[in-house]
């Protein structure tokens, strides 16, 4: 599978602008170095610990798997959804499905109540 680090860097840049964060502030929030933030932003490809992308995702207010999803060309999850680690994570997928069904049920209840 091809990984697209430019998409990750662009997403980090855009979110940092939205939140008015510097690399130093984001690094502190994520407990990573400022140089790691720069490397991610500018697509400097190195082997990264899984916790780095998780920590940066969370520090930016995203789901912990957000940057991993972008890197792998997948659609990121909403921040309040349960984590799905990989395609074979059946328990994670089941938790996500239950969460999505509950959210749909809540929306349907609200629509039904508004029709009364």
LOBA-75173 format. One record per residue: residue number from 1; chain; x, z, y of N, C-alpha, C, O in turn. Coordinates in Angstrom, 1 decimal, padded with zeros to 4 digits. Layout:
N
<r keke="NUM" romar="A" n_px="X" n_pz="Z" n_py="Y" ca_px="X" ca_pz="Z" ca_py="Y" c_px="X" c_pz="Z" c_py="Y" o_px="X" o_pz="Z" o_py="Y"/>
...
END
This chain:
116
<r keke="1" romar="A" n_px="000.8" n_pz="000.0" n_py="-001.2" ca_px="000.0" ca_pz="000.0" ca_py="000.0" c_px="000.9" c_pz="000.0" c_py="001.2" o_px="001.9" o_pz="000.8" o_py="001.3"/>
<r keke="2" romar="A" n_px="000.6" n_pz="-000.9" n_py="002.2" ca_px="001.3" ca_pz="-001.0" ca_py="003.4" c_px="000.9" c_pz="000.1" c_py="004.4" o_px="-000.3" o_pz="000.4" o_py="004.6"/>
<r keke="3" romar="A" n_px="001.8" n_pz="000.8" n_py="005.0" ca_px="001.5" ca_pz="001.8" ca_py="006.0" c_px="001.8" c_pz="001.3" c_py="007.4" o_px="002.8" o_pz="000.7" o_py="007.6"/>
<r keke="4" romar="A" n_px="000.8" n_pz="001.5" n_py="008.3" ca_px="001.0" ca_pz="001.0" ca_py="009.7" c_px="001.2" c_pz="002.1" c_py="010.7" o_px="000.3" o_pz="002.7" o_py="011.2"/>
<r keke="5" romar="A" n_px="002.5" n_pz="002.3" n_py="010.9" ca_px="002.9" ca_pz="003.4" ca_py="011.8" c_px="002.6" c_pz="003.1" c_py="013.3" o_px="002.5" o_pz="004.0" o_py="014.1"/>
<r keke="6" romar="A" n_px="002.5" n_pz="001.8" n_py="013.6" ca_px="002.1" ca_pz="001.4" ca_py="015.0" c_px="000.7" c_pz="001.9" c_py="015.3" o_px="000.4" o_pz="002.3" o_py="016.5"/>
<r keke="7" romar="A" n_px="-000.2" n_pz="001.8" n_py="014.4" ca_px="-001.6" ca_pz="002.3" ca_py="014.6" c_px="-001.6" c_pz="003.8" c_py="014.8" o_px="-002.3" o_pz="004.4" o_py="015.7"/>
<r keke="8" romar="A" n_px="-000.8" n_pz="004.5" n_py="014.0" ca_px="-000.6" ca_pz="006.0" ca_py="014.2" c_px="-000.1" c_pz="006.3" c_py="015.6" o_px="-000.7" o_pz="007.2" o_py="016.3"/>
<r keke="9" romar="A" n_px="000.9" n_pz="005.6" n_py="016.0" ca_px="001.5" ca_pz="005.9" ca_py="017.3" c_px="000.6" c_pz="005.6" c_py="018.4" o_px="000.5" o_pz="006.4" o_py="019.4"/>
<r keke="10" romar="A" n_px="-000.2" n_pz="004.5" n_py="018.3" ca_px="-001.2" ca_pz="004.1" ca_py="019.4" c_px="-002.3" c_pz="005.2" c_py="019.4" o_px="-002.7" o_pz="005.6" o_py="020.5"/>
<r keke="11" romar="A" n_px="-002.7" n_pz="005.7" n_py="018.3" ca_px="-003.8" ca_pz="006.7" ca_py="018.3" c_px="-003.3" c_pz="008.0" c_py="018.9" o_px="-004.0" o_pz="008.6" o_py="019.6"/>
<r keke="12" romar="A" n_px="-002.1" n_pz="008.4" n_py="018.6" ca_px="-001.5" ca_pz="009.6" ca_py="019.2" c_px="-001.4" c_pz="009.4" c_py="020.7" o_px="-001.8" o_pz="010.3" o_py="021.4"/>
<r keke="13" romar="A" n_px="-000.9" n_pz="008.3" n_py="021.1" ca_px="-000.8" ca_pz="008.1" ca_py="022.6" c_px="-002.1" c_pz="008.1" c_py="023.3" o_px="-002.2" o_pz="008.8" o_py="024.3"/>
<r keke="14" romar="A" n_px="-003.1" n_pz="007.5" n_py="022.7" ca_px="-004.5" ca_pz="007.5" ca_py="023.4" c_px="-005.0" c_pz="008.9" c_py="023.4" o_px="-005.6" o_pz="009.3" o_py="024.4"/>
<r keke="15" romar="A" n_px="-004.9" n_pz="009.6" n_py="022.3" ca_px="-005.5" ca_pz="011.0" ca_py="022.3" c_px="-004.7" c_pz="011.9" c_py="023.2" o_px="-005.3" o_pz="012.8" o_py="023.9"/>
<r keke="16" romar="A" n_px="-003.4" n_pz="011.7" n_py="023.3" ca_px="-002.6" ca_pz="012.6" ca_py="024.2" c_px="-003.1" c_pz="012.3" c_py="025.6" o_px="-003.2" o_pz="013.2" o_py="026.5"/>
<r keke="17" romar="A" n_px="-003.3" n_pz="011.1" n_py="026.0" ca_px="-003.8" ca_pz="010.7" ca_py="027.3" c_px="-005.2" c_pz="011.3" c_py="027.6" o_px="-005.4" o_pz="011.9" o_py="028.6"/>
<r keke="18" romar="A" n_px="-006.1" n_pz="011.2" n_py="026.6" ca_px="-007.4" ca_pz="011.8" ca_py="026.8" c_px="-007.4" c_pz="013.3" c_py="027.0" o_px="-008.1" o_pz="013.8" o_py="027.9"/>
<r keke="19" romar="A" n_px="-006.5" n_pz="014.0" n_py="026.3" ca_px="-006.4" ca_pz="015.4" ca_py="026.3" c_px="-005.4" c_pz="015.9" c_py="027.4" o_px="-005.2" o_pz="017.1" o_py="027.6"/>
<r keke="20" romar="A" n_px="-004.7" n_pz="014.9" n_py="028.0" ca_px="-003.7" ca_pz="015.2" ca_py="029.0" c_px="-002.6" c_pz="016.1" c_py="028.5" o_px="-002.2" o_pz="017.1" o_py="029.1"/>
<r keke="21" romar="A" n_px="-002.1" n_pz="015.7" n_py="027.3" ca_px="-001.0" ca_pz="016.5" ca_py="026.6" c_px="000.3" c_pz="015.8" c_py="026.8" o_px="000.4" o_pz="014.6" o_py="026.7"/>
<r keke="22" romar="A" n_px="001.3" n_pz="016.6" n_py="027.0" ca_px="002.7" ca_pz="016.1" ca_py="026.9" c_px="003.2" c_pz="016.2" c_py="025.5" o_px="002.6" o_pz="016.9" o_py="024.6"/>
<r keke="23" romar="A" n_px="004.3" n_pz="015.5" n_py="025.2" ca_px="004.9" ca_pz="015.6" ca_py="023.8" c_px="005.3" c_pz="017.1" c_py="023.5" o_px="005.2" o_pz="017.5" o_py="022.4"/>
<r keke="24" romar="A" n_px="005.8" n_pz="017.8" n_py="024.6" ca_px="006.2" ca_pz="019.2" ca_py="024.4" c_px="005.0" c_pz="020.0" c_py="024.0" o_px="005.0" o_pz="020.9" o_py="023.1"/>
<r keke="25" romar="A" n_px="003.8" n_pz="019.9" n_py="024.7" ca_px="002.6" ca_pz="020.7" ca_py="024.5" c_px="002.1" c_pz="020.3" c_py="023.1" o_px="001.7" o_pz="021.3" o_py="022.3"/>
<r keke="26" romar="A" n_px="002.0" n_pz="019.1" n_py="022.7" ca_px="001.5" ca_pz="018.7" ca_py="021.4" c_px="002.4" c_pz="019.2" c_py="020.3" o_px="001.9" o_pz="019.7" o_py="019.3"/>
<r keke="27" romar="A" n_px="003.7" n_pz="019.1" n_py="020.5" ca_px="004.7" ca_pz="019.7" ca_py="019.6" c_px="004.4" c_pz="021.2" c_py="019.3" o_px="004.5" o_pz="021.6" o_py="018.2"/>
<r keke="28" romar="A" n_px="004.2" n_pz="021.9" n_py="020.4" ca_px="004.0" ca_pz="023.3" ca_py="020.3" c_px="002.7" c_pz="023.6" c_py="019.5" o_px="002.6" o_pz="024.4" o_py="018.6"/>
<r keke="29" romar="A" n_px="001.6" n_pz="022.9" n_py="019.8" ca_px="000.3" ca_pz="023.0" ca_py="019.2" c_px="000.4" c_pz="022.8" c_py="017.7" o_px="-000.2" o_pz="023.4" o_py="016.8"/>
<r keke="30" romar="A" n_px="001.2" n_pz="021.7" n_py="017.3" ca_px="001.4" ca_pz="021.3" ca_py="015.9" c_px="002.5" c_pz="022.0" c_py="015.2" o_px="002.7" o_pz="021.8" o_py="014.0"/>
<r keke="31" romar="A" n_px="003.3" n_pz="022.8" n_py="015.9" ca_px="004.5" ca_pz="023.4" ca_py="015.4" c_px="005.5" c_pz="022.4" c_py="014.8" o_px="006.0" o_pz="022.6" o_py="013.7"/>
<r keke="32" romar="A" n_px="005.7" n_pz="021.4" n_py="015.6" ca_px="006.7" ca_pz="020.4" ca_py="015.2" c_px="007.5" c_pz="020.1" c_py="016.5" o_px="007.1" o_pz="020.5" o_py="017.6"/>
<r keke="33" romar="A" n_px="008.7" n_pz="019.5" n_py="016.3" ca_px="009.5" ca_pz="019.3" ca_py="017.5" c_px="009.0" c_pz="018.2" c_py="018.4" o_px="008.3" o_pz="017.3" o_py="017.9"/>
<r keke="34" romar="A" n_px="009.5" n_pz="018.2" n_py="019.6" ca_px="009.1" ca_pz="017.1" ca_py="020.6" c_px="009.7" c_pz="015.8" c_py="020.1" o_px="009.0" o_pz="014.8" o_py="020.2"/>
<r keke="35" romar="A" n_px="010.8" n_pz="015.8" n_py="019.4" ca_px="011.4" ca_pz="014.6" ca_py="018.9" c_px="010.5" c_pz="014.0" c_py="017.8" o_px="010.4" o_pz="012.8" o_py="017.7"/>
<r keke="36" romar="A" n_px="009.9" n_pz="014.8" n_py="017.0" ca_px="009.0" ca_pz="014.3" ca_py="015.9" c_px="007.8" c_pz="013.7" c_py="016.6" o_px="007.4" o_pz="012.6" o_py="016.1"/>
<r keke="37" romar="A" n_px="007.3" n_pz="014.2" n_py="017.6" ca_px="006.2" ca_pz="013.6" ca_py="018.3" c_px="006.6" c_pz="012.2" c_py="018.9" o_px="005.8" o_pz="011.3" o_py="018.7"/>
<r keke="38" romar="A" n_px="007.7" n_pz="012.2" n_py="019.5" ca_px="008.2" ca_pz="010.9" ca_py="020.0" c_px="008.4" c_pz="009.9" c_py="018.9" o_px="008.0" o_pz="008.7" o_py="019.0"/>
<r keke="39" romar="A" n_px="009.0" n_pz="010.3" n_py="017.8" ca_px="009.2" ca_pz="009.4" ca_py="016.6" c_px="007.8" c_pz="008.8" c_py="016.1" o_px="007.7" o_pz="007.7" o_py="015.8"/>
<r keke="40" romar="A" n_px="006.8" n_pz="009.7" n_py="016.0" ca_px="005.5" ca_pz="009.3" ca_py="015.6" c_px="004.9" c_pz="008.3" c_py="016.6" o_px="004.3" o_pz="007.3" o_py="016.2"/>
<r keke="41" romar="A" n_px="005.0" n_pz="008.6" n_py="017.9" ca_px="004.4" ca_pz="007.7" ca_py="018.9" c_px="005.1" c_pz="006.4" c_py="019.0" o_px="004.4" o_pz="005.4" o_py="019.2"/>
<r keke="42" romar="A" n_px="006.4" n_pz="006.3" n_py="018.7" ca_px="007.1" ca_pz="005.0" ca_py="018.8" c_px="007.4" c_pz="004.4" c_py="017.5" o_px="008.2" o_pz="003.4" o_py="017.4"/>
<r keke="43" romar="A" n_px="006.7" n_pz="004.8" n_py="016.4" ca_px="006.8" ca_pz="004.2" ca_py="015.1" c_px="008.1" c_pz="004.2" c_py="014.5" o_px="008.5" o_pz="003.3" o_py="013.7"/>
<r keke="44" romar="A" n_px="008.9" n_pz="005.2" n_py="014.7" ca_px="010.2" ca_pz="005.4" ca_py="014.1" c_px="009.9" c_pz="005.9" c_py="012.7" o_px="009.4" o_pz="007.0" o_py="012.5"/>
<r keke="45" romar="A" n_px="010.1" n_pz="005.1" n_py="011.7" ca_px="009.7" ca_pz="005.3" ca_py="010.3" c_px="010.7" c_pz="006.2" c_py="009.6" o_px="011.9" o_pz="005.8" o_py="009.4"/>
<r keke="46" romar="A" n_px="010.3" n_pz="007.4" n_py="009.2" ca_px="011.0" ca_pz="008.3" ca_py="008.4" c_px="010.1" c_pz="008.9" c_py="007.4" o_px="008.9" o_pz="008.8" o_py="007.5"/>
<r keke="47" romar="A" n_px="010.7" n_pz="009.4" n_py="006.3" ca_px="009.8" ca_pz="010.1" ca_py="005.3" c_px="009.3" c_pz="011.3" c_py="006.0" o_px="010.1" o_pz="012.1" o_py="006.5"/>
<r keke="48" romar="A" n_px="008.0" n_pz="011.5" n_py="006.0" ca_px="007.4" ca_pz="012.7" ca_py="006.7" c_px="006.8" c_pz="013.6" c_py="005.7" o_px="006.2" o_pz="013.1" o_py="004.7"/>
<r keke="49" romar="A" n_px="006.9" n_pz="014.8" n_py="005.9" ca_px="006.1" ca_pz="015.8" ca_py="005.1" c_px="004.7" c_pz="015.6" c_py="005.4" o_px="004.3" o_pz="015.4" o_py="006.5"/>
<r keke="50" romar="A" n_px="003.8" n_pz="015.8" n_py="004.4" ca_px="002.4" ca_pz="015.6" ca_py="004.6" c_px="001.9" c_pz="016.6" c_py="005.6" o_px="000.9" o_pz="016.3" o_py="006.3"/>
<r keke="51" romar="A" n_px="002.5" n_pz="017.7" n_py="005.7" ca_px="002.0" ca_pz="018.7" ca_py="006.7" c_px="002.2" c_pz="018.3" c_py="008.1" o_px="001.5" o_pz="018.8" o_py="009.0"/>
<r keke="52" romar="A" n_px="003.2" n_pz="017.4" n_py="008.4" ca_px="003.4" ca_pz="017.0" ca_py="009.7" c_px="002.2" c_pz="016.2" c_py="010.3" o_px="001.7" o_pz="016.5" o_py="011.4"/>
<r keke="53" romar="A" n_px="001.8" n_pz="015.2" n_py="009.6" ca_px="000.6" ca_pz="014.5" ca_py="010.0" c_px="-000.6" c_pz="015.3" c_py="010.1" o_px="-001.5" o_pz="015.1" o_py="011.0"/>
<r keke="54" romar="A" n_px="-000.8" n_pz="016.2" n_py="009.1" ca_px="-001.9" ca_pz="017.1" ca_py="009.1" c_px="-001.9" c_pz="018.0" c_py="010.4" o_px="-002.9" o_pz="018.1" o_py="011.1"/>
<r keke="55" romar="A" n_px="-000.8" n_pz="018.6" n_py="010.7" ca_px="-000.6" ca_pz="019.5" ca_py="011.8" c_px="-000.9" c_pz="018.7" c_py="013.1" o_px="-001.5" o_pz="019.3" o_py="014.0"/>
<r keke="56" romar="A" n_px="-000.3" n_pz="017.5" n_py="013.3" ca_px="-000.5" ca_pz="016.8" ca_py="014.5" c_px="-002.0" c_pz="016.3" c_py="014.6" o_px="-002.6" o_pz="016.4" o_py="015.7"/>
<r keke="57" romar="A" n_px="-002.6" n_pz="015.9" n_py="013.5" ca_px="-004.0" ca_pz="015.6" ca_py="013.6" c_px="-004.9" c_pz="016.7" c_py="014.0" o_px="-005.7" o_pz="016.6" o_py="014.9"/>
<r keke="58" romar="A" n_px="-004.6" n_pz="017.9" n_py="013.5" ca_px="-005.4" ca_pz="019.1" ca_py="013.9" c_px="-005.1" c_pz="019.5" c_py="015.3" o_px="-006.1" o_pz="019.9" o_py="016.0"/>
<r keke="59" romar="A" n_px="-003.9" n_pz="019.4" n_py="015.7" ca_px="-003.5" ca_pz="019.7" ca_py="017.1" c_px="-004.2" c_pz="018.8" c_py="018.1" o_px="-004.4" o_pz="019.2" o_py="019.3"/>
<r keke="60" romar="A" n_px="-004.5" n_pz="017.6" n_py="017.7" ca_px="-005.2" ca_pz="016.6" ca_py="018.5" c_px="-006.7" c_pz="016.8" c_py="018.4" o_px="-007.5" o_pz="016.0" o_py="019.1"/>
<r keke="61" romar="A" n_px="-007.2" n_pz="017.7" n_py="017.6" ca_px="-008.6" ca_pz="018.0" ca_py="017.5" c_px="-009.3" c_pz="017.1" c_py="016.5" o_px="-010.6" o_pz="016.9" o_py="016.6"/>
<r keke="62" romar="A" n_px="-008.6" n_pz="016.4" n_py="015.7" ca_px="-009.1" ca_pz="015.5" ca_py="014.7" c_px="-009.1" c_pz="016.2" c_py="013.3" o_px="-008.6" o_pz="017.3" o_py="013.1"/>
<r keke="63" romar="A" n_px="-009.8" n_pz="015.6" n_py="012.3" ca_px="-009.8" ca_pz="016.0" ca_py="011.0" c_px="-008.3" c_pz="016.0" c_py="010.5" o_px="-007.5" o_pz="015.2" o_py="010.9"/>
<r keke="64" romar="A" n_px="-008.0" n_pz="016.9" n_py="009.6" ca_px="-006.6" ca_pz="017.0" ca_py="009.2" c_px="-006.0" c_pz="015.8" c_py="008.5" o_px="-004.8" o_pz="015.6" o_py="008.5"/>
<r keke="65" romar="A" n_px="-006.9" n_pz="014.9" n_py="008.0" ca_px="-006.5" ca_pz="013.7" ca_py="007.3" c_px="-006.6" c_pz="012.5" c_py="008.2" o_px="-006.4" o_pz="011.4" o_py="007.7"/>
<r keke="66" romar="A" n_px="-006.9" n_pz="012.7" n_py="009.5" ca_px="-007.1" ca_pz="011.6" ca_py="010.4" c_px="-005.9" c_pz="010.6" c_py="010.5" o_px="-006.1" o_pz="009.4" o_py="010.3"/>
<r keke="67" romar="A" n_px="-004.7" n_pz="011.1" n_py="010.8" ca_px="-003.6" ca_pz="010.2" ca_py="010.9" c_px="-003.2" c_pz="009.6" c_py="009.5" o_px="-002.7" o_pz="008.5" o_py="009.5"/>
<r keke="68" romar="A" n_px="-003.3" n_pz="010.3" n_py="008.4" ca_px="-003.1" ca_pz="009.8" ca_py="007.1" c_px="-004.0" c_pz="008.6" c_py="006.9" o_px="-003.6" o_pz="007.5" o_py="006.3"/>
<r keke="69" romar="A" n_px="-005.3" n_pz="008.7" n_py="007.2" ca_px="-006.2" ca_pz="007.7" ca_py="007.0" c_px="-005.8" c_pz="006.4" c_py="007.8" o_px="-005.8" o_pz="005.3" o_py="007.3"/>
<r keke="70" romar="A" n_px="-005.5" n_pz="006.6" n_py="009.1" ca_px="-005.1" ca_pz="005.5" ca_py="009.9" c_px="-003.9" c_pz="004.8" c_py="009.4" o_px="-003.8" o_pz="003.6" o_py="009.3"/>
<r keke="71" romar="A" n_px="-002.9" n_pz="005.6" n_py="008.9" ca_px="-001.7" ca_pz="005.1" ca_py="008.4" c_px="-001.9" c_pz="004.2" c_py="007.2" o_px="-001.3" o_pz="003.2" o_py="007.0"/>
<r keke="72" romar="A" n_px="-002.9" n_pz="004.6" n_py="006.4" ca_px="-003.2" ca_pz="003.8" ca_py="005.1" c_px="-004.3" c_pz="002.8" c_py="005.4" o_px="-004.8" o_pz="002.1" o_py="004.4"/>
<r keke="73" romar="A" n_px="-004.8" n_pz="002.6" n_py="006.6" ca_px="-005.8" ca_pz="001.6" ca_py="006.9" c_px="-007.2" c_pz="002.0" c_py="006.5" o_px="-008.1" o_pz="001.1" o_py="006.4"/>
<r keke="74" romar="A" n_px="-007.4" n_pz="003.3" n_py="006.4" ca_px="-008.8" ca_pz="003.8" ca_py="006.1" c_px="-009.5" c_pz="004.3" c_py="007.4" o_px="-008.8" o_pz="004.6" o_py="008.4"/>
<r keke="75" romar="A" n_px="-010.8" n_pz="004.5" n_py="007.3" ca_px="-011.5" ca_pz="005.1" ca_py="008.4" c_px="-011.4" c_pz="006.6" c_py="008.4" o_px="-011.6" o_pz="007.2" o_py="007.3"/>
<r keke="76" romar="A" n_px="-011.0" n_pz="007.2" n_py="009.5" ca_px="-010.8" ca_pz="008.7" ca_py="009.5" c_px="-012.1" c_pz="009.4" c_py="009.3" o_px="-013.2" o_pz="008.9" o_py="009.7"/>
<r keke="77" romar="A" n_px="-012.0" n_pz="010.6" n_py="008.8" ca_px="-013.2" ca_pz="011.5" ca_py="008.7" c_px="-013.5" c_pz="012.2" c_py="010.0" o_px="-012.6" o_pz="012.4" o_py="010.8"/>
<r keke="78" romar="A" n_px="-014.7" n_pz="012.6" n_py="010.1" ca_px="-015.1" ca_pz="013.4" ca_py="011.3" c_px="-014.5" c_pz="014.8" c_py="011.1" o_px="-014.3" o_pz="015.3" o_py="010.0"/>
<r keke="79" romar="A" n_px="-014.1" n_pz="015.5" n_py="012.2" ca_px="-013.4" ca_pz="016.8" ca_py="012.1" c_px="-014.1" c_pz="017.9" c_py="011.3" o_px="-013.4" o_pz="018.7" o_py="010.7"/>
<r keke="80" romar="A" n_px="-015.5" n_pz="017.9" n_py="011.2" ca_px="-016.1" ca_pz="018.9" ca_py="010.4" c_px="-016.4" c_pz="018.6" c_py="009.0" o_px="-017.0" o_pz="019.3" o_py="008.3"/>
<r keke="81" romar="A" n_px="-016.0" n_pz="017.4" n_py="008.5" ca_px="-016.2" ca_pz="017.0" ca_py="007.2" c_px="-015.1" c_pz="017.6" c_py="006.3" o_px="-014.0" o_pz="017.8" o_py="006.7"/>
<r keke="82" romar="A" n_px="-015.4" n_pz="017.9" n_py="005.0" ca_px="-014.5" ca_pz="018.4" ca_py="004.1" c_px="-013.4" c_pz="017.4" c_py="003.8" o_px="-013.6" o_pz="016.2" o_py="003.9"/>
<r keke="83" romar="A" n_px="-012.2" n_pz="017.9" n_py="003.5" ca_px="-011.0" ca_pz="017.0" ca_py="003.3" c_px="-011.1" c_pz="016.3" c_py="001.9" o_px="-011.5" o_pz="016.9" o_py="001.0"/>
<r keke="84" romar="A" n_px="-010.8" n_pz="015.0" n_py="001.9" ca_px="-010.6" ca_pz="014.3" ca_py="000.7" c_px="-009.2" c_pz="013.8" c_py="000.7" o_px="-008.7" o_pz="013.0" o_py="001.5"/>
<r keke="85" romar="A" n_px="-008.4" n_pz="014.3" n_py="-000.3" ca_px="-007.0" ca_pz="014.1" ca_py="-000.3" c_px="-006.6" c_pz="012.7" c_py="-000.7" o_px="-005.6" o_pz="012.1" o_py="-000.1"/>
<r keke="86" romar="A" n_px="-007.3" n_pz="012.1" n_py="-001.6" ca_px="-006.9" ca_pz="010.7" ca_py="-002.1" c_px="-008.1" c_pz="010.1" c_py="-002.8" o_px="-009.1" o_pz="010.8" o_py="-003.1"/>
<r keke="87" romar="A" n_px="-008.0" n_pz="008.9" n_py="-003.2" ca_px="-009.1" ca_pz="008.2" ca_py="-003.9" c_px="-009.6" c_pz="008.8" c_py="-005.2" o_px="-010.7" o_pz="008.7" o_py="-005.6"/>
<r keke="88" romar="A" n_px="-008.7" n_pz="009.6" n_py="-005.9" ca_px="-009.0" ca_pz="010.2" ca_py="-007.1" c_px="-009.5" c_pz="011.7" c_py="-007.0" o_px="-009.6" o_pz="012.4" o_py="-008.0"/>
<r keke="89" romar="A" n_px="-009.7" n_pz="012.1" n_py="-005.7" ca_px="-010.1" ca_pz="013.5" ca_py="-005.4" c_px="-011.6" c_pz="013.6" c_py="-005.6" o_px="-012.3" o_pz="013.6" o_py="-004.6"/>
<r keke="90" romar="A" n_px="-012.0" n_pz="013.7" n_py="-006.8" ca_px="-013.5" ca_pz="013.7" ca_py="-007.1" c_px="-014.1" c_pz="014.9" c_py="-006.5" o_px="-015.2" o_pz="014.8" o_py="-005.9"/>
<r keke="91" romar="A" n_px="-013.5" n_pz="016.1" n_py="-006.5" ca_px="-014.1" ca_pz="017.3" ca_py="-005.9" c_px="-014.3" c_pz="017.1" c_py="-004.4" o_px="-015.3" o_pz="017.5" o_py="-003.8"/>
<r keke="92" romar="A" n_px="-013.2" n_pz="016.6" n_py="-003.8" ca_px="-013.2" ca_pz="016.4" ca_py="-002.3" c_px="-014.3" c_pz="015.4" c_py="-002.0" o_px="-015.0" o_pz="015.6" o_py="-001.0"/>
<r keke="93" romar="A" n_px="-014.4" n_pz="014.3" n_py="-002.7" ca_px="-015.4" ca_pz="013.3" ca_py="-002.5" c_px="-016.8" c_pz="013.9" c_py="-002.6" o_px="-017.7" o_pz="013.6" o_py="-001.9"/>
<r keke="94" romar="A" n_px="-017.0" n_pz="014.7" n_py="-003.7" ca_px="-018.3" ca_pz="015.3" ca_py="-003.9" c_px="-018.7" c_pz="016.3" c_py="-002.7" o_px="-019.8" o_pz="016.3" o_py="-002.2"/>
<r keke="95" romar="A" n_px="-017.7" n_pz="017.1" n_py="-002.3" ca_px="-017.9" ca_pz="017.9" ca_py="-001.1" c_px="-018.3" c_pz="017.1" c_py="000.1" o_px="-019.2" o_pz="017.5" o_py="000.9"/>
<r keke="96" romar="A" n_px="-017.6" n_pz="016.0" n_py="000.3" ca_px="-017.9" ca_pz="015.1" ca_py="001.5" c_px="-019.3" c_pz="014.6" c_py="001.4" o_px="-020.0" o_pz="014.5" o_py="002.4"/>
<r keke="97" romar="A" n_px="-019.7" n_pz="014.1" n_py="000.2" ca_px="-021.0" ca_pz="013.6" ca_py="000.0" c_px="-022.1" c_pz="014.6" c_py="000.2" o_px="-023.1" o_pz="014.3" o_py="000.9"/>
<r keke="98" romar="A" n_px="-021.9" n_pz="015.8" n_py="-000.2" ca_px="-022.9" ca_pz="016.9" ca_py="000.0" c_px="-023.0" c_pz="017.2" c_py="001.5" o_px="-024.1" o_pz="017.3" o_py="002.0"/>
<r keke="99" romar="A" n_px="-021.8" n_pz="017.2" n_py="002.2" ca_px="-021.8" ca_pz="017.4" ca_py="003.6" c_px="-022.6" c_pz="016.3" c_py="004.4" o_px="-023.4" o_pz="016.6" o_py="005.2"/>
<r keke="100" romar="A" n_px="-022.4" n_pz="015.1" n_py="004.0" ca_px="-023.0" ca_pz="013.9" ca_py="004.6" c_px="-024.5" c_pz="014.0" c_py="004.3" o_px="-025.3" o_pz="013.6" o_py="005.2"/>
<r keke="101" romar="A" n_px="-024.9" n_pz="014.3" n_py="003.1" ca_px="-026.3" ca_pz="014.4" ca_py="002.8" c_px="-027.0" c_pz="015.5" c_py="003.6" o_px="-028.2" o_pz="015.3" o_py="004.0"/>
<r keke="102" romar="A" n_px="-026.4" n_pz="016.6" n_py="003.7" ca_px="-026.9" ca_pz="017.7" ca_py="004.5" c_px="-027.1" c_pz="017.3" c_py="006.0" o_px="-028.1" o_pz="017.6" o_py="006.6"/>
<r keke="103" romar="A" n_px="-026.1" n_pz="016.6" n_py="006.5" ca_px="-026.2" ca_pz="016.1" ca_py="007.9" c_px="-027.4" c_pz="015.1" c_py="008.1" o_px="-028.1" o_pz="015.2" o_py="009.0"/>
<r keke="104" romar="A" n_px="-027.6" n_pz="014.3" n_py="007.1" ca_px="-028.7" ca_pz="013.3" ca_py="007.1" c_px="-030.0" c_pz="014.0" c_py="007.0" o_px="-030.9" o_pz="013.6" o_py="007.7"/>
<r keke="105" romar="A" n_px="-030.1" n_pz="015.0" n_py="006.2" ca_px="-031.3" ca_pz="015.8" ca_py="006.0" c_px="-031.7" c_pz="016.5" c_py="007.3" o_px="-032.8" o_pz="016.5" o_py="007.7"/>
<r keke="106" romar="A" n_px="-030.7" n_pz="017.1" n_py="008.0" ca_px="-030.9" ca_pz="017.7" ca_py="009.3" c_px="-031.4" c_pz="016.7" c_py="010.3" o_px="-032.3" o_pz="017.0" o_py="011.1"/>
<r keke="107" romar="A" n_px="-030.9" n_pz="015.5" n_py="010.4" ca_px="-031.3" ca_pz="014.5" ca_py="011.3" c_px="-032.7" c_pz="014.0" c_py="011.0" o_px="-033.5" o_pz="013.9" o_py="011.9"/>
<r keke="108" romar="A" n_px="-033.0" n_pz="013.9" n_py="009.7" ca_px="-034.4" ca_pz="013.5" ca_py="009.3" c_px="-035.4" c_pz="014.6" c_py="009.7" o_px="-036.5" o_pz="014.3" o_py="010.2"/>
<r keke="109" romar="A" n_px="-035.0" n_pz="015.8" n_py="009.5" ca_px="-035.9" ca_pz="016.9" ca_py="009.9" c_px="-036.2" c_pz="016.9" c_py="011.4" o_px="-037.3" o_pz="017.1" o_py="011.8"/>
<r keke="110" romar="A" n_px="-035.1" n_pz="016.7" n_py="012.2" ca_px="-035.3" ca_pz="016.6" ca_py="013.6" c_px="-036.2" c_pz="015.5" c_py="014.0" o_px="-037.0" o_pz="015.6" o_py="014.9"/>
<r keke="111" romar="A" n_px="-036.0" n_pz="014.3" n_py="013.4" ca_px="-036.9" ca_pz="013.2" ca_py="013.7" c_px="-038.4" c_pz="013.4" c_py="013.3" o_px="-039.3" o_pz="013.1" o_py="014.1"/>
<r keke="112" romar="A" n_px="-038.6" n_pz="014.1" n_py="012.2" ca_px="-039.9" ca_pz="014.4" ca_py="011.7" c_px="-040.6" c_pz="015.4" c_py="012.7" o_px="-041.7" o_pz="015.3" o_py="013.0"/>
<r keke="113" romar="A" n_px="-039.8" n_pz="016.4" n_py="013.2" ca_px="-040.3" ca_pz="017.4" ca_py="014.1" c_px="-040.7" c_pz="016.7" c_py="015.4" o_px="-041.6" o_pz="017.1" o_py="016.1"/>
<r keke="114" romar="A" n_px="-039.9" n_pz="015.7" n_py="015.9" ca_px="-040.2" ca_pz="015.1" ca_py="017.2" c_px="-041.4" c_pz="014.2" c_py="017.1" o_px="-042.0" o_pz="013.9" o_py="018.2"/>
<r keke="115" romar="A" n_px="-041.8" n_pz="013.7" n_py="015.9" ca_px="-042.9" ca_pz="012.9" ca_py="015.8" c_px="-044.2" c_pz="013.7" c_py="015.8" o_px="-045.3" o_pz="013.1" o_py="015.9"/>
<r keke="116" romar="A" n_px="-044.1" n_pz="015.0" n_py="015.6" ca_px="-045.4" ca_pz="015.8" ca_py="015.6" c_px="-046.0" c_pz="016.0" c_py="016.9" o_px="-047.0" o_pz="016.7" o_py="017.0"/>
END
